[in-house]
């Protein structure tokens, strides 16, 4: 694994800690910005999964990729919404149990591990796809940090424990990057798994966080995210061509 790709994994992981900082400092303006970021990231990630990641995975493994994409989707649902009793993306404002915050942490650790796999798998295909995955991961890392830090604090933990939990998520991402080239199944099917995870995060985690809210800002951010991906994808394709 190249040092550049590992460095990008570290940068993405640090965004988890930045999200925790917004909660710990009570940065209301920052948290409102992150709400917009959730909508933007949802559009970007859905476009990435459907336009680039899934087609590329199918091209590499025409027979087996689709079931692996589904497996990635189901694994995140199992970790975050079946085994975890209380989970949603964004700031937690109600008291929760310590068991609920711990379960959410373990669920997010699986998800953030595959964030790292996604970055590394993208670069194994092409620098352009790697950059597209890195941007997608970085966009939703801030909301991830907000989610876990606010859950820890809502369960009675200290801001320092919120930082620690967010740091663990970042380390899981770096681990995912580091293991992708050395673990055979990740090297071979990491892209398909990541496509399923990306599809789940965009459609099932992020979209429900804003689709019921009134106003035009969040829908505009959602469509802008999809448009930003399409524009970036086209531009990188022209540069590579």
TORSE-826250 format. One record per atom (N, C-alpha, C): chain; atom name; x, y, z. Coordinates in steps of 0.001 Angstrom, whole numbers, plus 500000, padded with zeros to 6 digits. Atoms other than C-alpha are relative to their C-alpha. Last residue first. Layout:
N
 cadena atomo     px     py     pz
      A    CA      X      Y      Z
...
# end
This chain:
241
 cadena atomo     px     py     pz
      A     N 500033 500333 501431
      A    CA 491872 510312 479106
      A     C 501009 500788 499217
      A     N 499378 501314 500182
      A    CA 492863 510563 482773
      A     C 500061 499624 498530
      A     N 498583 499873 499680
      A    CA 492132 514317 482771
      A     C 500730 498675 499758
      A     N 499359 499222 501059
      A    CA 488841 513841 480936
      A     C 501498 500112 500247
      A     N 499958 500837 501202
      A    CA 487790 511054 483301
      A     C 500667 500709 498843
      A     N 498893 500936 499819
      A    CA 488751 513176 486288
      A     C 500132 499070 498802
      A     N 498736 499272 500082
      A    CA 486508 515958 485005
      A     C 501199 499064 500136
      A     N 499763 499619 501407
      A    CA 483576 513648 484321
      A     C 501366 500664 499847
      A     N 499785 501241 500747
      A    CA 483760 512063 487781
      A     C 500314 500295 498537
      A     N 498647 500454 499666
      A    CA 484138 515466 489401
      A     C 500365 498743 499223
      A     N 499042 499054 500585
      A    CA 481061 516819 487592
      A     C 501437 499551 500247
      A     N 500020 500171 501458
      A    CA 479009 513720 488367
      A     C 501008 500923 499324
      A     N 499349 501258 500386
      A    CA 480082 513790 492017
      A     C 500067 499862 498492
      A     N 498562 499845 499782
      A    CA 479281 517474 492397
      A     C 500740 498717 499644
      A     N 499431 499250 501112
      A    CA 475866 516926 490827
      A     C 501500 500166 500130
      A     N 500019 500878 501171
      A    CA 475005 514200 493322
      A     C 500621 500703 498794
      A     N 499028 501069 499779
      A    CA 476127 516436 496182
      A     C 500065 499046 498829
      A     N 498674 499441 500274
      A    CA 474247 519416 494752
      A     C 501082 498948 500208
      A     N 499816 500017 501454
      A    CA 471086 517307 494648
      A     C 501353 500582 499600
      A     N 500021 501387 500470
      A    CA 471403 516629 498364
      A     C 500247 499924 498492
      A     N 498698 500589 499680
      A    CA 472426 520193 499248
      A     C 500097 498566 499496
      A     N 499026 499405 500918
      A    CA 469374 521539 497402
      A     C 501381 499407 500247
      A     N 500140 500599 501330
      A    CA 467164 519067 499277
      A     C 500990 500566 498985
      A     N 499500 501377 499984
      A    CA 468730 520253 502565
      A     C 499759 499284 498670
      A     N 498548 500076 499921
      A    CA 468364 524001 501951
      A     C 500509 498564 499887
      A     N 499382 500326 501275
      A    CA 464785 523941 500638
      A     C 501493 499751 500098
      A     N 499057 499029 500540
      A    CA 462791 523893 503839
      A     C 500664 499494 498747
      A     N 500549 498991 500892
      A    CA 461073 521249 505911
      A     C 501092 500955 499524
      A     N 499877 498642 499498
      A    CA 462689 518138 507363
      A     C 499528 501010 498968
      A     N 501253 499555 499418
      A    CA 461411 514657 506516
      A     C 500018 501439 500491
      A     N 501078 499997 500983
      A    CA 464189 513831 504039
      A     C 498658 500449 500574
      A     N 500450 498673 500428
      A    CA 466973 514998 506360
      A     C 498746 499990 499135
      A     N 499704 498953 499033
      A    CA 468279 512128 508481
      A     C 499436 501358 499589
      A     N 501056 499860 498988
      A    CA 466495 509502 506376
      A     C 500241 501122 501009
      A     N 501241 499434 500538
      A    CA 468886 510280 503473
      A     C 498900 500105 501060
      A     N 499980 498544 500119
      A    CA 472044 509703 505547
      A     C 498684 500590 499495
      A     N 499550 499250 498824
      A    CA 471782 506182 506913
      A     C 499772 501500 499847
      A     N 500698 500455 498792
      A    CA 469688 504163 504453
      A     C 500441 500702 501275
      A     N 501455 500148 500122
      A    CA 470475 505705 501060
      A     C 499309 499728 501325
      A     N 500687 498914 500667
      A    CA 473988 507133 501441
      A     C 498493 499896 500090
      A     N 499778 498763 499244
      A    CA 475348 504788 504088
      A     C 499240 501154 499360
      A     N 500766 500010 498756
      A    CA 473769 501759 502455
      A     C 500139 501319 500746
      A     N 501416 499906 500338
      A    CA 475037 502541 498955
      A     C 499143 500051 501261
      A     N 500237 498628 500425
      A    CA 478522 503176 500307
      A     C 498535 500226 499657
      A     N 499947 499155 498805
      A    CA 478485 499858 502180
      A     C 499686 501447 499642
      A     N 501191 500270 499199
      A    CA 477345 497985 499081
      A     C 499941 500855 501246
      A     N 501143 499469 500745
      A    CA 479990 499663 496914
      A     C 498710 499784 500776
      A     N 500053 498558 499766
      A    CA 482591 498987 499590
      A     C 498846 500648 499261
      A     N 500466 499786 498634
      A    CA 481843 495270 499487
      A     C 499829 501486 500294
      A     N 501413 500372 499978
      A    CA 482170 495295 495691
      A     C 499410 500176 501399
      A     N 500759 498994 500744
      A    CA 485439 497233 495837
      A     C 498507 499696 500037
      A     N 500172 498787 499203
      A    CA 486879 495052 498595
      A     C 499160 501054 499300
      A     N 501408 499585 499972
      A    CA 486236 491899 496598
      A     C 499750 501253 500833
      A     N 500779 500469 501146
      A    CA 489684 490779 495421
      A     C 498596 500617 499970
      A     N 499345 499599 501244
      A    CA 491997 492752 497709
      A     C 499117 499661 498803
      A     N 500176 498556 500117
      A    CA 489558 492383 500589
      A     C 500627 500517 498712
      A     N 501407 499746 500316
      A    CA 489305 488629 500080
      A     C 499728 501489 499849
      A     N 500426 500392 501338
      A    CA 493074 488284 499849
      A     C 498580 500365 499647
      A     N 501028 501015 499739
      A    CA 494069 490273 502905
      A     C 499327 499666 498678
      A     N 499370 501195 499450
      A    CA 497350 492101 502214
      A     C 499008 498885 500324
      A     N 499118 500657 500963
      A    CA 496159 494814 499819
      A     C 500576 498687 500520
      A     N 500662 500333 501260
      A    CA 493122 495790 501885
      A     C 500910 499265 499027
      A     N 500208 501433 500193
      A    CA 494763 495529 505295
      A     C 499500 499629 498616
      A     N 498769 500774 499894
      A    CA 496335 499004 505545
      A     C 499813 498529 499648
      A     N 499075 499658 501085
      A    CA 493323 500923 504252
      A     C 501191 499050 500013
      A     N 500609 500478 501238
      A    CA 490928 499109 506585
      A     C 500875 500288 498800
      A     N 499801 501445 500042
      A    CA 493316 499690 509491
      A     C 499406 499413 498721
      A     N 498593 500212 500372
      A    CA 493367 503423 508723
      A     C 500293 498505 499899
      A     N 499865 499639 501417
      A    CA 489563 503435 508797
      A     C 501423 499771 499514
      A     N 500595 501093 500771
      A    CA 489483 501537 512090
      A     C 500100 500272 498506
      A     N 499010 501087 500071
      A    CA 491914 504102 513525
      A     C 499462 498810 499210
      A     N 498948 499618 500931
      A    CA 489505 506913 512646
      A     C 501042 498907 499834
      A     N 500576 500104 501339
      A    CA 486638 505123 514350
      A     C 501047 500360 498946
      A     N 500043 501424 500338
      A    CA 488813 504648 517415
      A     C 499407 499782 498614
      A     N 498660 500413 500386
      A    CA 489559 508380 517414
      A     C 500064 498523 499626
      A     N 499797 499530 501370
      A    CA 485837 509135 517445
      A     C 501383 499604 499490
      A     N 500829 500827 500873
      A    CA 485439 506955 520533
      A     C 500174 500397 498544
      A     N 499393 501328 500085
      A    CA 488385 508657 522217
      A     C 499211 499101 499061
      A     N 498824 499910 500870
      A    CA 487052 512139 521421
      A     C 500628 498617 499795
      A     N 500519 499803 501349
      A    CA 483702 511194 522944
      A     C 501120 500111 498983
      A     N 500370 501334 500466
      A    CA 485514 509821 525966
      A     C 499380 500075 498605
      A     N 498751 500708 500293
      A    CA 487169 513217 526353
      A     C 499717 498578 499498
      A     N 499533 499641 501345
      A    CA 483771 514888 526045
      A     C 501285 499286 499622
      A     N 499361 498687 500071
      A    CA 482741 512902 529139
      A     C 500341 500348 498554
      A     N 498550 499948 500142
      A    CA 480308 510016 529181
      A     C 500514 501424 499908
      A     N 499341 499645 498749
      A    CA 476801 510097 530566
      A     C 501506 500067 499930
      A     N 500071 501156 499103
      A    CA 474965 508245 527782
      A     C 500721 500262 501328
      A     N 501397 500204 499610
      A    CA 474230 511507 525959
      A     C 499834 498813 500938
      A     N 500349 498959 499027
      A    CA 477981 512252 525983
      A     C 498567 499822 500483
      A     N 499216 500225 498791
      A    CA 478822 508935 524307
      A     C 499616 501007 501081
      A     N 500549 501182 499332
      A    CA 475979 509336 521817
      A     C 500730 499714 501314
      A     N 501228 499582 499325
      A    CA 477092 512903 521019
      A     C 499322 498824 500697
      A     N 499676 499155 498856
      A    CA 480622 511688 520322
      A     C 498742 500409 500756
      A     N 499484 500809 498899
      A    CA 479459 508788 518160
      A     C 500318 500843 501217
      A     N 500889 501071 499540
      A    CA 477154 510798 515929
      A     C 500558 499298 501227
      A     N 501101 499392 499236
      A    CA 479238 513965 515658
      A     C 499126 498916 500614
      A     N 499425 499534 498740
      A    CA 482265 511912 514601
      A     C 498963 500654 500892
      A     N 499695 501183 499191
      A    CA 480188 510087 512000
      A     C 500549 500408 501363
      A     N 501231 500469 499341
      A    CA 478787 513426 510778
      A     C 500203 498738 500839
      A     N 500405 499013 498987
      A    CA 482391 514630 510216
      A     C 498687 499592 500670
      A     N 499247 500244 498771
      A    CA 483380 511369 508465
      A     C 499636 501006 501101
      A     N 500888 500487 498926
      A    CA 480565 511744 505934
      A     C 500742 499653 501291
      A     N 501234 499226 499839
      A    CA 482380 514059 503530
      A     C 499149 499498 501160
      A     N 499721 498790 499220
      A    CA 485803 512456 504061
      A     C 498732 500786 500267
      A     N 499739 500387 498613
      A    CA 484501 509076 502911
      A     C 500218 501241 500861
      A     N 501251 500497 499413
      A    CA 482960 510481 499729
      A     C 500179 499659 501469
      A     N 500884 498852 499791
      A    CA 486088 512514 498952
      A     C 498699 499561 500661
      A     N 499472 499213 498889
      A    CA 488303 509468 499466
      A     C 499104 501199 500302
      A     N 500346 500667 498740
      A    CA 486060 507351 497258
      A     C 500503 500807 501195
      A     N 501458 499884 499838
      A    CA 486311 509837 494389
      A     C 499548 499338 501300
      A     N 500291 498629 499573
      A    CA 490088 510091 494868
      A     C 498510 500182 500244
      A     N 499523 499845 498632
      A    CA 490444 506303 494705
      A     C 499708 501384 500548
      A     N 501009 500611 499138
      A    CA 488262 506169 491602
      A     C 500418 500098 501458
      A     N 501232 499211 500057
      A    CA 490545 508686 489870
      A     C 498937 499419 500923
      A     N 499905 498828 499125
      A    CA 493748 506983 491048
      A     C 498714 500817 500026
      A     N 499425 498838 500688
      A    CA 492574 503760 489390
      A     C 500131 501142 500991
      A     N 500584 499951 501343
      A    CA 491375 500256 490318
      A     C 500628 501130 499194
      A     N 499547 501194 500699
      A    CA 493676 499646 493304
      A     C 499451 499952 498577
      A     N 498673 499741 500569
      A    CA 493062 503274 494283
      A     C 500572 498775 499305
      A     N 500114 499055 501101
      A    CA 489367 502562 494719
      A     C 501336 500254 499334
      A     N 500512 500743 501158
      A    CA 490067 499482 496792
      A     C 499857 500905 498792
      A     N 498927 500821 500568
      A    CA 492261 501505 499178
      A     C 499544 499260 498754
      A     N 498941 499129 500518
      A    CA 489635 504187 499746
      A     C 501088 499180 499312
      A     N 500495 499315 501196
      A    CA 486805 501665 500050
      A     C 501083 500884 499382
      A     N 499952 500959 501106
      A    CA 488736 499430 502459
      A     C 499578 500680 498698
      A     N 498605 500149 500402
      A    CA 489267 502460 504681
      A     C 500166 499040 498848
      A     N 499611 498712 500578
      A    CA 485568 503249 504753
      A     C 501438 499928 499499
      A     N 500262 500079 501434
      A    CA 485072 499518 505268
      A     C 500161 501350 499306
      A     N 498996 500894 500562
      A    CA 486760 499829 508659
      A     C 499818 499916 498485
      A     N 498821 499188 500272
      A    CA 484517 502830 509300
      A     C 501187 499156 499524
      A     N 500241 499053 501096
      A    CA 481385 500707 508891
      A     C 501271 500778 499662
      A     N 500054 500802 501222
      A    CA 482660 497906 511097
      A     C 499857 500908 498783
      A     N 498637 500493 500264
      A    CA 483694 500423 513762
      A     C 500034 499129 498744
      A     N 499280 499039 500830
      A    CA 480307 502148 513420
      A     C 501429 499553 499711
      A     N 500603 499985 501324
      A    CA 478485 499083 514705
      A     C 500726 500932 499055
      A     N 499578 501220 500683
      A    CA 480944 498694 517570
      A     C 499400 499927 498596
      A     N 498577 499918 500306
      A    CA 480466 502337 518555
      A     C 500457 498763 499238
      A     N 499866 499133 501171
      A    CA 476689 502053 518294
      A     C 501466 500126 499589
      A     N 500442 500769 501169
      A    CA 476752 499082 520664
      A     C 500138 500815 498732
      A     N 498957 500987 500285
      A    CA 478820 501084 523143
      A     C 499642 499169 498777
      A     N 498883 499288 500628
      A    CA 476412 504033 522909
      A     C 501134 499047 499667
      A     N 500378 499558 501345
      A    CA 473424 501753 523488
      A     C 501152 500716 499314
      A     N 499973 501165 500885
      A    CA 475060 499957 526418
      A     C 499675 500396 498560
      A     N 498598 500256 500346
      A    CA 475820 503301 528064
      A     C 500113 498810 499054
      A     N 499252 500834 499066
      A    CA 472114 504060 527924
      A     C 501439 499836 499536
      A     N 499971 501397 500415
      A    CA 470680 506989 526009
      A     C 500820 499223 501017
      A     N 499199 500912 499176
      A    CA 469633 510503 527000
      A     C 499891 498578 499469
      A     N 500752 500649 498926
      A    CA 468228 512555 524151
      A     C 500922 499050 500761
      A     N 500415 498992 499023
      A    CA 470019 515102 521923
      A     C 499201 499407 501151
      A     N 500954 500615 499070
      A    CA 472047 512771 519691
      A     C 499675 501007 501101
      A     N 499842 499739 498571
      A    CA 473708 514737 516871
      A     C 498905 499318 500806
      A     N 500253 498636 499546
      A    CA 473690 513175 513435
      A     C 500116 500111 501503
      A     N 498920 499084 500333
      A    CA 473352 509694 512003
      A     C 499624 501402 500441
      A     N 500322 499174 501154
      A    CA 470941 507422 513811
      A     C 501175 500922 499759
      A     N 499009 499410 500894
      A    CA 471385 504530 516178
      A     C 499326 500882 498969
      A     N 500297 498575 500178
      A    CA 469738 502964 519171
      A     C 501067 500607 499114
      A     N 501363 499630 499613
      A    CA 469421 499213 519753
      A     C 499641 501454 499736
      A     N 499909 498741 499267
      A    CA 472493 498182 517714
      A     C 498606 500493 500351
      A     N 499302 500264 498743
      A    CA 472523 494497 516692
      A     C 500095 501249 500879
      A     N 500536 501251 499463
      A    CA 469872 495070 514024
      A     C 500626 499682 501354
      A     N 501435 499901 499756
      A    CA 470282 498686 512922
      A     C 499346 498697 500434
      A     N 500476 498706 499526
      A    CA 474000 499473 512861
      A     C 498520 500024 500370
      A     N 499182 499382 498957
      A    CA 475823 496145 512605
      A     C 499344 501226 500603
      A     N 499902 500873 498831
      A    CA 473186 494174 510727
      A     C 500716 500700 501143
      A     N 501318 500001 499358
      A    CA 472419 497063 508379
      A     C 500018 499136 501254
      A     N 500143 498725 499290
      A    CA 476141 497493 507719
      A     C 498634 500073 500673
      A     N 499110 499973 498841
      A    CA 476530 493790 506932
      A     C 499855 501300 500787
      A     N 500622 500704 498881
      A    CA 473452 493797 504686
      A     C 500876 500029 501255
      A     N 501187 499264 499547
      A    CA 474803 496475 502335
      A     C 499415 499358 501265
      A     N 499533 498772 499360
      A    CA 478201 494816 502090
      A     C 498857 500815 500564
      A     N 499424 500374 498710
      A    CA 476529 491457 501413
      A     C 500509 501230 500744
      A     N 501109 500202 499068
      A    CA 474399 493025 498665
      A     C 500513 499634 501387
      A     N 500548 498666 499746
      A    CA 477549 494292 496947
      A     C 498850 499898 501002
      A     N 499076 499399 499036
      A    CA 479007 490783 497382
      A     C 499574 501433 500315
      A     N 500248 500514 498648
      A    CA 475921 489249 495742
      A     C 500927 500614 501053
      A     N 501309 499554 499501
      A    CA 476314 491674 492791
      A     C 499669 499410 501373
      A     N 499969 498667 499391
      A    CA 480059 491092 492382
      A     C 498660 500395 500608
      A     N 500005 499988 498533
      A    CA 479954 487317 491911
      A     C 499876 501384 500623
      A     N 500908 500966 499387
      A    CA 478989 486826 488277
      A     C 499862 500217 501502
      A     N 501376 499942 500513
      A    CA 480429 489860 486460
      A     C 499019 499085 500724
      A     N 500527 501321 499629
      A    CA 483534 490163 488661
      A     C 498536 499918 499569
      A     N 498894 500828 499519
      A    CA 485734 493051 487440
      A     C 499550 498581 500317
      A     N 499066 500215 501112
      A    CA 483057 494701 485298
      A     C 501138 499071 500418
      A     N 500598 500976 500909
      A    CA 480487 494196 488054
      A     C 500918 499709 498817
      A     N 499964 501307 499338
      A    CA 482744 495962 490567
      A     C 499430 498912 499102
      A     N 498613 500464 500038
      A    CA 483283 498848 488133
      A     C 500129 498626 500657
      A     N 499609 500430 501362
      A    CA 479537 499206 487542
      A     C 501438 499469 499918
      A     N 500688 501236 500381
      A    CA 478850 499157 491327
      A     C 500344 499579 498569
      A     N 499530 501159 499227
      A    CA 481535 501712 492194
      A     C 499333 498699 499577
      A     N 498604 500424 500121
      A    CA 481077 504307 489435
      A     C 500303 498675 500696
      A     N 499386 499616 501275
      A    CA 477542 505472 488637
      A     C 501394 499401 499825
      A     N 500768 500461 501153
      A    CA 475498 503724 491329
      A     C 500677 500285 498664
      A     N 500307 501429 499978
      A    CA 477866 503887 494305
      A     C 499384 499541 498688
      A     N 498763 500785 500078
      A    CA 479367 507281 493485
      A     C 499694 498514 499922
      A     N 499505 499897 501372
      A    CA 475958 508841 492790
      A     C 501270 499178 499812
      A     N 500901 500774 500851
      A    CA 474593 507521 496066
      A     C 500466 500036 498552
      A     N 499738 501422 499805
      A    CA 477683 508769 497899
      A     C 499078 499132 499158
      A     N 498703 500375 500566
      A    CA 477524 512303 496464
      A     C 500198 498489 500086
      A     N 500079 499929 501451
      A    CA 473814 512711 497158
      A     C 501278 499544 499332
      A     N 500933 501030 500454
      A    CA 474154 511456 500728
      A     C 499895 499999 498483
      A     N 499296 501283 500050
      A    CA 477285 513559 501302
      A     C 499091 498888 499505
      A     N 499069 499956 501130
      A    CA 475408 516757 500392
      A     C 500703 498649 499844
      A     N 500786 500046 501228
      A    CA 472548 515899 502755
      A     C 500902 499975 498768
      A     N 500655 501305 500065
      A    CA 474884 515049 505641
      A     C 499228 499866 498693
      A     N 499004 500935 500513
      A    CA 476993 518129 504889
      A     C 499418 498594 499882
      A     N 499947 499835 501454
      A    CA 473950 520349 505337
      A     C 500964 498988 499365
      A     N 501309 500438 500477
      A    CA 473493 518917 508831
      A     C 499915 500129 498475
      A     N 499906 501447 500152
      A    CA 477253 519341 509344
      A     C 498663 499418 499553
      A     N 499278 500276 501242
      A    CA 476864 523068 508701
      A     C 500066 498499 499751
      A     N 500951 499696 501078
      A    CA 474210 523238 511404
      A     C 500650 499768 498636
      A     N 500944 501101 500071
      A    CA 476633 521430 513747
      A     C 498935 500246 498932
      A     N 499363 501143 500613
      A    CA 479380 523934 512978
      A     C 499048 498830 499848
      A     N 499851 499682 501411
      A    CA 477091 526846 513708
      A     C 500629 498837 499262
      A     N 501294 500095 500665
      A    CA 476067 525215 516971
      A     C 500096 500306 498503
      A     N 499919 499074 501138
      A    CA 479649 524606 518079
      A     C 498720 499906 499180
      A     N 501322 499418 500151
      A    CA 478975 522997 521451
      A     C 499926 500994 498865
      A     N 499928 498546 499837
      A    CA 482685 522534 522012
      A     C 498645 500679 499863
      A     N 499380 499686 498709
      A    CA 482459 518790 522612
      A     C 500007 501494 500277
      A     N 500916 500338 498898
      A    CA 480000 518332 519747
      A     C 500573 500456 501333
      A     N 501170 499143 500154
      A    CA 482056 520163 517118
      A     C 498994 499757 501114
      A     N 499667 498677 499460
      A    CA 485188 518463 518458
      A     C 498820 500951 499898
      A     N 500119 500071 498548
      A    CA 483647 515032 517864
      A     C 500276 501355 500639
      A     N 501423 500047 499686
      A    CA 483192 515950 514211
      A     C 499752 499930 501496
      A     N 500512 498643 500210
      A    CA 486841 516963 514000
      A     C 498506 500059 500280
      A     N 499655 499235 498794
      A    CA 487804 513620 515536
      A     C 499500 501432 499880
      A     N 500840 500498 498897
      A    CA 485978 511754 512775
      A     C 500223 500819 501266
      A     N 501288 499323 500127
      A    CA 487684 514035 510227
      A     C 499005 499485 501032
      A     N 499967 498784 499184
      A    CA 491001 512738 511558
      A     C 498697 500786 499905
      A     N 500233 500346 498601
      A    CA 490126 509326 510121
      A     C 499995 501212 500908
      A     N 501417 500320 499851
      A    CA 489819 510762 506612
      A     C 499678 499671 501458
      A     N 500725 498732 500111
      A    CA 493249 512360 506927
      A     C 498512 499768 500175
      A     N 499809 499271 498735
      A    CA 494700 509066 508173
      A     C 499240 501323 499989
      A     N 500792 500686 498983
      A    CA 493200 507184 505233
      A     C 500101 500689 501348
      A     N 501382 499590 500233
      A    CA 494643 509814 502888
      A     C 499056 499304 500983
      A     N 500140 498641 499485
      A    CA 498052 509183 504442
      A     C 498566 500503 499813
      A     N 500086 500115 498546
      A    CA 497683 505446 503822
      A     C 499832 501375 500643
      A     N 501327 500544 499709
      A    CA 496909 506166 500172
      A     C 499814 499858 501510
      A     N 501004 498973 500285
      A    CA 499948 508423 499876
      A     C 498605 499524 500356
      A     N 500084 499081 498875
      A    CA 502239 505930 501620
      A     C 498939 501066 499797
      A     N 499161 498813 500088
      A    CA 501469 503349 498984
      A     C 499791 500903 501202
      A     N 500845 498805 500000
      A    CA 500000 500000 500000
      A     C 500879 501242 500000
# end
